[in-house]
Each structure stands twice: as structure tokens, then as C-alpha cells.
Amino acid sequence: MMDRLPGFRDFYPEPLPNSDAWSADLRQHIFRCWRETARRYGFREYDGPPVEPLELYTNKSGSEIVAQLFNFVDKGERAVAMRPEMTPTVARMIATAERAYRKPVKWFSLPQLFRYEKQQKGRLREHFQLNCDLFGETDPAADAEVVALLIDVLRALGLTSEDFVIRLSSRQAWQRFFAARGGDSERAYEFYQIVDKMEREDPVVSTAKLAALRVLYEDVTTFVTASQPEPELQCVLDNLGARGLADFVKVDYGVIRGLAYYTGIVFEAFDRKGAFRALAGGGRYDQLIRQVSGGKVDMPALGFGMGDVVLAELLKVRGLVPSFANTVDLVVLVEDETLRAASLGLISELRDAGKAVEYALTPTKSDKQFKRALELGARHTARLERSGEGQITVRLKNLQTREEKILPAAEVKAALLG
Ligand code: HAM
């Protein structure tokens, strides 16, 4: 049998065929929470192409993502890449259409993204990512709004301040740190990438890499340990405190972000136990729209991306995956084949009214039909019957209370909706 490509997923409906399978129902649950929370914050949904010109990513996202691109030459000889992230796309969209929108613009999207990564826990070659971005505001009130949204998305999924924390940092603080040590601004991104990897890398390796930029390892760790908030970070902390969200954040300069385009406050969401990779990451990227538009549009921007992979793993471990068992409202039992046509009429009417209705497609023993109704977790069964005078009635049974009613077919809909 042909297997799927490594790093890609099949999503099955519940009940799952095995414990490693990915659940389409869980994915839907996550998407619903993502959309619903973004809506509460006044964000509007957008989307873009899954394949983009390769050039959109080279130089803008930074070497790490470029090394992971799924890129190829298309049949029209264009160098293209499957989107590894949404930010360059949305920057282009805003640069093209910003005049049509009032500022600040608040947009979200749920793209599937593709990165040719080394296989590891929490990292696949495709993932879905909630992207929430805000355009046209430089005040840290915007940074606080975006971080609050990130917190509330995770809260909407049932996670609490005991489960996760947002680590807040500042690229500007790091830029000043580097400049104060005589760092060449041309090599600042190289420096950020070393700091970004420090938590996961052998200190000996980090020390050597930093030495090449004439920065001392201990100097960096002292700066991280102090994590003295910048004035604008303090504004964000105060703003979040006023919302009652102080417990969800901490200033932590150990975060710096691996992508090239960040310019200001940056942040990452992690589980408190530190057992997983980042749940989400983002920050301010005030220069990207200018770069993408070739200098035509200048607009401050910030946002975050939250992936579904680590999130689903964390929800499972915390027991926060809801039950997806009851997907059927009613099963129509067809026990008398001469009533199949009338049964189909009732089924259609109830489906038109919004009910999820199941029935046996072909003649099936009545005990089997009933067993199936129980397996499906249906709330009711309905069975058409012919009365003595040849009239058709419906025996409606509530499977929870075991209560039974006999009704004219025309009244079933009202009985179920009532
Ligand atoms: P990122 O940190 O590369 O940021 O990705 C954000 C999140 O997406 C990560 O924290 C992780 O949950 C998930 N993720 C990334 N790569 C993978 C992967 N290979 N497998 C599974 N999950 C993954 C960005 O992409 C920025 N564009 C986010 C952003 C939006 N910044 C501003 N606006």
C-alpha cells in the first residue's frame, strides 16, 4: 500500500483507528475556538495562495525558514514555494489594499503551512497555524491587544495560567545589547539566531558562535537572567494587568525569535512544564510591509502564529479534548420496508430542519438498527408504523429517558425542535 509522505498527516473522524491517528474532530474543535476568539476581538478572516513566488521568502523570513522551503520550478518556469508561513503573504496583501481599510486593520487566517523540517516531536512538514495580525498602530497598546488575544485563544481551549505562559521579550533590547558590545549591525540577525538557539544548544557550541561575534556567553546569560523590562514592555505588562491577565505573562529575554523581520516586542507561548516546543510565537515587524512593497507602503505591523500540532498534544495531555461521540440527533428505524418511502420523506424533512438524522440504507434487522442508534449516541429514534386504519404514525423514543410517544408524522418536527 502507498503510504503518506513523512511529516504529513491523515485526519480521521472519531472514533480513531489507532492512538497515534490525528483527529479531524479535534482539528475542527481547535479551528472553532480559533475563529470564535478572533471574532470576539474584532479580527476579520482572510486567506491567500498556498503557493507563492519563492522570492517572497528569500531575504524576508531569514535563513532558517528558507532552508526549510518546499520549493520547485513550476511548468511556467517560475521559482515558487509552498507557503512556510503567512506573514509575507499578509504583508503583501496589506501593502496592496491598505487604502480600502480603516486602521488599525485586524485580520486572522487559518492557513496550512509547509516546512521541510527535520522530523521531531511537535514539528511536522505541514501544520495549520492561526495567524492574527494588526496593522497601522505603533503604540504598545496594540502589542498588548495581540498578546491578550493569544492568551484568550488558549483559555478558550480550556488551558489556564497553570498550563501555559507567554514569555515576552524585545528585539530592540537585544539590538541595543549587541550594538553596545560593538556588534556589526549587518550581523545582528546572525547574533539573534544564536541567542534563539541557546536554550536548546550545547553551551560550548553557543559560546564558540558568540565568540565569533566578540560577545561573551556569560554576558548574554546575565542579560537574560536580569530580563529588565524596557519601558514599552512595561506598558504591555500594565495593560495586561488591567485586564486581569498578569498571571499569564513574564518578561524573559531568553526569547528573541528565529525569523528575520521582527523589530520590536517579541513573544512565545510555552507550556508551564516546558515539556513541549513553543505553542505560538510572534511580535512586531514594522519594516516588512515597506520591504515587501518595494518601499511604496510603510506601515507598522505585529501579530502571532499558533500551530495546531503542539497545541493538540498539550490538550490531550491535559485531558482537554472534548468528547466527539454524539454527532447524530435521531435515527429513523426502518423496520417495515413498505414504509421506507414515507421514512425517507420524514428524514428529509428533519434534515431540512437542521437535525442530524441517520438510518439504515438497506433492509437491516431491527435489533441491529437499534444497536447502531445506541452506538451513534443518538438522542432519539423514530419508527414509522401503520395504524389499524392504514394511517401512518411515528413512534418517537427518547433514548435517555426511555419515554415513548406516538405522533402523527407532521408533528415529529415540532416535538424534536421544541
Ligand atoms: P513561527 O514561530 O515560525 O512563527 O511559528 C509559529 C508557531 O507555529 C510555532 O510556535 C509552532 O506552534 C507552529 N509551527 C511552526 N513550525 C511548525 C512545524 N514544522 N510543525 C508544527 N508546528 C509548527 C511564524 O510562523 C510567524 N510567521 C508568526 C507570526 C505571525 N509573526 C507575526 N505574525
Boltz pocket constraint, residues with backbone or C-beta under 6 A from the ligand:
constraints:
  - pocket:
      binder: B
      contacts: [[A, 84], [A, 85], [A, 86], [A, 87], [A, 115], [A, 117], [A, 122], [A, 123], [A, 124], [A, 125], [A, 126], [A, 127], [A, 128], [A, 129], [A, 131], [A, 132], [A, 133], [A, 259], [A, 269], [A, 278], [A, 279], [A, 280], [A, 281], [A, 282], [A, 283], [A, 302], [A, 303], [A, 304], [A, 305], [A, 306], [A, 307], [A, 308], [A, 309], [A, 310]]
      max_distance: 6.0
